């Protein structure tokens, strides 16, 4: 049977050097334990159901700030999985508790996946299947992970797995783009569990060998340039806000940034103006700045603000201001804090050990995920993949492959990480 093949290969690979995991050898103990083995078998046995959950959730649209329909469905699914205290909080996050044996009200381990997708309202989200590949916007980022969380909860319940810590399963809102991490921001600053989270694991994407232990911070601005406007011929010579905007972009792109820590910037969205024969009275551009290092990000942001003001001053000093001056309004539209989790942190060591135990090579990386927020607060956090393979994220032809063997092996990694972190008894 395939289940025995997958399980035996996992068990055979559980001899992980203690230096690569916890010193007490808990990775080996958990992966060789009855509960983990039984749960892996169940993941394989109900693989078709997991695929059905992926399809069901994918076909419920969840544009930024409009995740409510998917959240309601996910709440019901968490209840069916047997979790306790299932609720939707004031920000729209869905959560449920798998109770551990420790005293109520103690530390919790969070396992989260995000409900939202990048796609606007009206995007067709019907899943198309071609062999073992499923195609639909948002199916891999991050709907597959939502279904895998459900599968973990069911497998743990069905096999009466006892953990020391409570596990909080979360489907959070606002991870993508304009959401600006609003879901996890609420969870850690205002939510009912904000002072109880000791470890945070985000599941995002498919690559089960990846460990995101560094959070790429970002600052995003929408700059609106205003001026008196006028007829392109009759008012020729008046100040033009588009010139100031253009100069900002040109000068910004002269800015030198380090390759390590990787630091980037972009002028990304623009618009405005009235007609081809008018000097515009208002135009805008949106800018994105990112860095693995908070200090470097702060340097880029400071220089960007200086460039905006200098561009405005240059235009006001170089053209006629008799009808008014050009001005610039800077609005911060995105603020993701940078951060990192130490390679020596328990959760990183656990993830490294479990991944290697499954015959994979751990791939530490930096990215911008829900883990940024807890990292910035000093809470150990990582982001991992939910298994299988996928591609074309953030595109209309996004896909995942649900071939059973690779899918179960990948899911087994996340389950092992979760159980070791929560302390199986």
Rosetta blueprint (number, residue, H / E / L):
1 X L
2 X H
3 X H
4 X H
5 X H
6 X H
7 X H
8 X H
9 X H
10 X H
11 X H
12 X H
13 X L
14 X L
15 X L
16 X L
17 X L
18 X H
19 X H
20 X H
21 X L
22 X L
23 X L
24 X L
25 X L
26 X H
27 X H
28 X H
29 X H
30 X H
31 X H
32 X L
33 X L
34 X H
35 X H
36 X H
37 X H
38 X H
39 X H
40 X H
41 X H
42 X H
43 X H
44 X H
45 X H
46 X L
47 X H
48 X H
49 X H
50 X H
51 X H
52 X H
53 X H
54 X H
55 X H
56 X H
57 X H
58 X H
59 X L
60 X L
61 X L
62 X L
63 X E
64 X L
65 X L
66 X E
67 X L
68 X H
69 X H
70 X H
71 X H
72 X H
73 X H
74 X H
75 X H
76 X H
77 X H
78 X H
79 X H
80 X H
81 X L
82 X L
83 X L
84 X E
85 X E
86 X E
87 X E
88 X E
89 X L
90 X L
91 X L
92 X L
93 X L
94 X E
95 X E
96 X E
97 X E
98 X E
99 X L
100 X L
101 X L
102 X L
103 X L
104 X L
105 X L
106 X L
107 X L
108 X E
109 X E
110 X E
111 X E
112 X E
113 X E
114 X E
115 X L
116 X L
117 X L
118 X L
119 X L
120 X L
121 X L
122 X L
123 X L
124 X L
125 X L
126 X L
127 X L
128 X E
129 X E
130 X E
131 X L
132 X L
133 X E
134 X E
135 X E
136 X L
137 X L
138 X L
139 X H
140 X H
141 X H
142 X H
143 X H
144 X H
145 X H
146 X H
147 X H
148 X H
149 X H
150 X H
151 X H
152 X H
153 X H
154 X H
155 X H
156 X H
157 X H
158 X H
159 X L
160 X L
161 X L
162 X L
163 X E
164 X L
165 X L
166 X E
167 X E
168 X E
169 X E
170 X E
171 X E
172 X E
173 X L
174 X L
175 X L
176 X L
177 X H
178 X H
179 X H
180 X L
181 X L
182 X H
183 X H
184 X H
185 X H
186 X H
187 X H
188 X H
189 X H
190 X L
191 X L
192 X L
193 X L
194 X L
195 X L
196 X L
197 X E
198 X E
199 X E
200 X E
201 X E
202 X E
203 X E
204 X L
205 X L
206 X L
207 X L
208 X L
209 X L
210 X E
211 X E
212 X E
213 X E
214 X E
215 X E
216 X L
217 X E
218 X E
219 X E
220 X E
221 X E
222 X E
223 X E
224 X E
225 X E
226 X E
227 X L
228 X L
229 X L
230 X E
231 X E
232 X L
233 X L
234 X L
235 X L
236 X L
237 X L
238 X E
239 X L
240 X L
241 X H
242 X H
243 X H
244 X H
245 X H
246 X H
247 X H
248 X H
249 X H
250 X H
251 X H
252 X H
253 X L
254 X L
255 X L
256 X L
257 X L
258 X L
259 X L
260 X L
261 X L
262 X L
263 X E
264 X E
265 X E
266 X E
267 X E
268 X E
269 X E
270 X E
271 X E
272 X E
273 X L
274 X L
275 X L
276 X L
277 X L
278 X E
279 X E
280 X L
281 X L
282 X E
283 X E
284 X E
285 X E
286 X E
287 X E
288 X E
289 X E
290 X E
291 X E
292 X L
293 X L
294 X H
295 X H
296 X H
297 X H
298 X H
299 X H
300 X H
301 X H
302 X H
303 X H
304 X H
305 X H
306 X H
307 X H
308 X H
309 X H
310 X H
311 X H
312 X H
313 X H
314 X H
315 X H
316 X H
317 X H
318 X H
319 X L
320 X E
321 X L
322 X L
323 X L
324 X L
325 X L
326 X L
327 X E
328 X E
329 X E
330 X E
331 X E
332 X E
333 X E
334 X E
335 X E
336 X E
337 X L
338 X L
339 X E
340 X E
341 X L
342 X L
343 X L
344 X L
345 X L
346 X H
347 X H
348 X H
349 X H
350 X H
351 X H
352 X H
353 X H
354 X H
355 X H
356 X H
357 X H
358 X L
359 X L
360 X L
361 X L
362 X L
363 X E
364 X E
365 X E
366 X E
367 X E
368 X L
369 X L
370 X L
371 X H
372 X H
373 X H
374 X H
375 X H
376 X H
377 X L
378 X L
379 X L
380 X E
381 X E
382 X E
383 X E
384 X E
385 X L
386 X L
387 X L
388 X L
389 X E
390 X E
391 X E
392 X L
393 X L
394 X L
395 X L
396 X L
397 X L
398 X L
399 X E
400 X E
401 X E
402 X L
403 X L
404 X H
405 X H
406 X H
407 X H
408 X H
409 X H
410 X H
411 X H
412 X H
413 X H
414 X H
415 X H
416 X H
417 X H
418 X H
419 X H
420 X H
421 X H
422 X H
423 X L
424 X E
425 X L
